[in-house]
Structure formats: C-alpha cells, structure tokens
Amino acid sequence: MNANDPALRSFVPVPPESHFPIQNLPFGIFSRTPQGPRRVGVAIGEFVLDLSVLAEKKLFPGQALSADFFARQENLNEFLSLGRNAWREIRSAVSQLLRHDAAALRDSIALREEAMIPRASVTMHLPARIGDYTDFYSSKEHATNVGIMLRGPDHALMPNWLHVPIAYHGRASSIVVSGTDVRRPLGQTKAEDAVAPVFGPSRNLDFELELGFLVGSGNSLGAPIPIAEAPEHIFGFVLVNDWSARDIQKWEYQPLGPFLAKNFATSISPWVVTLDALELFRVAGQKQEPEPLPYLHLPGDWALAVQLEIHLQTEMMPGRQRISATNARFLYWNVCQQLAHHASNGCNLQPGDLLASGTISGPTPDSYGSMLELAWKGTKPITLANGETRAFLQDGDRVTMTGWCQGPGYRVGFGELTGRILPAL
C-alpha cells in the first residue's frame, strides 16, 4: 500500500483534525529535554517517533543505513544528502511500522515506550543546519499590492517580474525555530517630511506568511539543475515567517534591496513535510503569461493546495484571532521554477539550504499575507475582536501561522509557527 494512500490507518489514534496522520510523517529534530541530545524524529498524531531507536532495533527492512546512523545525527543534513530514494525508503518503512495491522511496534509495550515520546514533552530544534537562505517574491497578488503602494496601479509590477523569479539572499544565522521570541530591531528610518534619518526601534514591524523548502541533494558549482530534475532536489516544506521592519526597509532598500529590515529574524516551523507527502495535493497553478522561457517550463501541476492561516494575539487578548486565510496555490512561480532558476547560473545549492516563497497573498483583502497589505500601509488599521486596532505589530503581540492540506477525512499539516515580539533593547 502506498504511503500516501487515504485508506491507510495507524494503530496510533489520530483525530481527523490532527496535522500528523500516517499519510504525513514529517521529519524533525527533537530532544527529550531542552539540553538533551538531539535526535531525528517523525511526527505521528500526538507522538514523536525516535528513528534512532528503530534503526538500532533493525526495524527498517533492507535499510542501507547503519544501525547508528540516526543516533549520530543532530540535524537532517546528512540524511538530506542521501537523495530521494533514501528519503522514500525510510518514510515507507516508518509508514509500514505504524500501520494498524503491523505488530512489531504495536504489540511491544517496551518498544513503544522507548521509541514513542509525547510531542508535548519534547523540545523541537531547527530541522537542518541551514547554510544559505534565499527568499523569493513569488506571489503576483503580493507583488502587485506592494507595487500599487510604491508606484501606483499603472506600474505595480516591475517589467521583469513576469519573466523571472525574483529573490534576495537572506541571513541564515538569524533563522530561528517556532516558539522563539523575536526582538524588535533597531535601525535607520526617515520620515517623509524629515531632513535626515534617525536611528531607533522600528515602528512598522510586520510579518510575512511564506512556504519554504529545504534542499535535499544539491548540485556542483557550475552545474545547473534542469527543471525536470528539480523535484529530486526538494526534500520537504516548512512554514516561514519572514519578519520585516517596513520603515527600515523603505529607507535602505534602494539600490540593493532588503538588508537590516529582514535579517534580524526569520522563523520556521519545526516539522518538515516531505514533497512526497504533498503529492496528492498538487494542483494547477496560475496561468503564466507570457510563457516562461524554456528553462523554466515544466509540464504538469506544481502548485500546492496548502490552506494557510495567520492568527494574532495581543497582550490584552485571552486568545488568538484569525486575521487572514489564504492558500499556497495562489503562488505564481512554483517551487520547481524557484529551484531551477536559483541554480540556472551554476549556483551550488547544498543539503539544508532554505528557499522561501515570499509572502503568499490571495486575491481578496482577507487573504493577504502581511500586515502591510491587511492594513494597507497603515492607512486602514485592522480592528480586533476586543476593540484594539493594529496597523503594524506592537510589543507583546504573538503571531501564529498554520497550514494544512485537506484530504478525505484527514489533514496533512505543518503544525504551527509562532513567535512573540519583545521590546527593542
């Protein structure tokens, strides 16, 4: 039975609204205590399955990996470098062990107690050692909205936008895992009527809802990746919050683009949902006009139907409130085009590199992926259920993002990505 089969059932109880059914089996890095040794795990329902235990017990039939392989891994990088066949072999083996009619794990209380840990009790870490981070600008709706704010509706999209996937190189060292607080950045800003800039805390702090993917096996320097081979290099996906200081960005971005307005923090979700797990949720993307150049042309459906939500909780609110709902299928440039373009000049992508989509915005005001758009550059502050308003984020605000693909009676999801704003130092 295929590991994605909707009919699959696990002996682990998984409610329909859970993000981690047997059809998902995302990979992550966890520790049993905050400072304990890190291990590779797979999420199933409310549990984490410790792959080092399964490998030690030789429960992966025909596995090419050594029995201590997963016990030696503190991140996914070496696993990613093995390629898609190895990823599929391990995911398929885990799927087989978790099925309702498989006895090896189901019927051994001692083995379950050793290998299965409640997710609520573990500490999650960055899934990979991220050597390089690239952030794309792949949503036509988002690019159009920002262009209207900056240049007016007649010149919203720059002339190159429909021809080339636009991106910038971000800062890998400031990528943090979900749950990490984010310090309000300091920087230079200049008011419209000011003679000179000032230095101080950003007043226009924003979030950006994105979908990112980790590169699996990379390419050699000088050797492009043909777009037909792009799927073989994509391991899996995470949610990304590209925190942005809009006032700093406005002053610094010309002529070389984002710098300090972006590199103070980028948050990602801890569980990596494999490309294979998302196979059933590939859909037709937006019609691309003009047709992309041949090196960016890939037949088939490569948009991903991932439902996405943004929630906000202020210090005055007892709970969070959804402020936006959108879908990754709205992206104009798909993940294969992003990867193939990135490597088209011979740039060497490496295992663990993170490529993010850029803000994902839908066609309606309630589906925008940033506060910049939701409050339209601060001119239309959003009103929350308790009467508070927000044009940009304030200290103490917590932003939570979530996403999932809806199957027949189950969800393949990413869990949550959350971060709280701390005051500037």
C-alpha positions, 0 to 999 in steps of 0.5 A: 500500500502506498504511503500516501494512500487515504485508506491507510490507518495507524494503530496510533489514534489520530483525530481527523483534525490532527496535522500528523496522520500516517499519510504525513510523517514529517521529519524533525529534530527533537530532544527529550529535554531542552539540553538533551541530545538531539535526535531525528524524529517523525511526527505521528498524531500526538507522538514523536517517533525516535528513528534512532531507536528503530534503526538500532532495533533493525526495524527498517527492512533492507535499510542501507543505513547503519544501525547508528546512523540516526543516533549520530545525527543532530540535524537532517543534513546528512540524511538530506544528502542521501537523495530521494530514494533514501528519503522514500525508503525510510518514510515507507518503512516508518509508514509500514511500522505504524500501520494498524495491522503491523505488530512489531511496534504495536504489540511491544509495550517496551518498544513503544515506550522507548521509541514513542515520546509525547510531542508535548514533552519534547523540545523541537530544534531547527530541522537542518543546519541551514547554510544559505537562505534565499527568499523569493517574491513569488506571489503576483497578488503580493507583488502587485499590492506592494507595487500599487503602494510604491508606484501606483496601479499603472506600474505595480509590477516591475517589467521583469517580474513576469519573466523571472523569479525574483529573490534576495539572499537572506541571513541564515544565522538569524533563522530561528525555530517556532516558539522563539521570541523575536526582538524588535530591531533597531535601525535607520528610518526617515520620515517623509517630511524629515531632513535626515534619518534617525536611528531607533526601534522600528515602528512598522514591524510586520510579518510575512506568511511564506512556504519554504523548502529545504534542499535535499541533494544539491548540485556542483558549482557550475552545474545547473539543475534542469527543471525536470530534475528539480523535484529530486532536489526538494526534500520537504516544506516548512512554514516561514515567517519572514519578519520585516521592519517596513520603515527600515526597509523603505529607507535602505532598500534602494539600490540593493534591496532588503538588508537590516529590515529582514535579517534580524529574524526569520522563523520556521516551523519545526516539522518538515513535510516531505514533497512526497507527502504533498503529492496528492495535493498538487494542483494547477497553478496560475496561468503564466503569461507570457510563457516562461522561457524554456528553462523554466517550463515544466509540464504538469501541476506544481502548485500546492493546495496548502490552506494557510492561516495567520492568527494574532494575539495581543497582550490584552487578548485571552486568545488568538484571532484569525486575521487572514486565510489564504492558500499556497496555490495562489503562488505564481512561480512554483517551487520547481521554477524557484529551484531551477532558476536559483541554480540556472547560473551554476549556483551550488545549492547544498543539503539544508539550504532554505528557499522561501516563497515570499509572502503568499497573498490571495486575491481578496483583502482577507487573504493577504499575507502581511500586515502591510497589505491587511492594513494597507500601509497603515492607512486602514488599521485592522480592528480586533475582536476586543476593540484594539486596532493594529496597523503594524505589530506592537510589543507583546503581540504573538503571531501564529501561522498554520497550514494544512492540506485537506484530504478525505477525512484527514489533514496533512499539516505543518503544525504551527509557527509562532513567535512573540515580539519583545521590546527593542533593547 
